[in-house]
Amino acid sequence: MAQTAAPATAVPAITPISLKAIAPWAVFFGILMLVLLYFVSAEQGATAVISGEGVHEWVHDGRHLLGFPCH
């Protein structure tokens, strides 16, 4: 059998990420997801934050895709 001339490389050790490092990012993305869920599901209803039909038109198809009724 033929042997390779390239030296074997060491595999770097995988260090776990601490919960302290992940927590701020998890909170940020959780809040972001809640805001997106609000705009897709409830905006232009009884709790409308933005007046007009602009938000409704931007998320209209997404509402139907996710099963939220809007009309």
Secondary structure as UniProt FT lines:
FT   HELIX           19..41
FT   TURN            42..44
FT   TURN            46..47
FT   HELIX           54..66
//
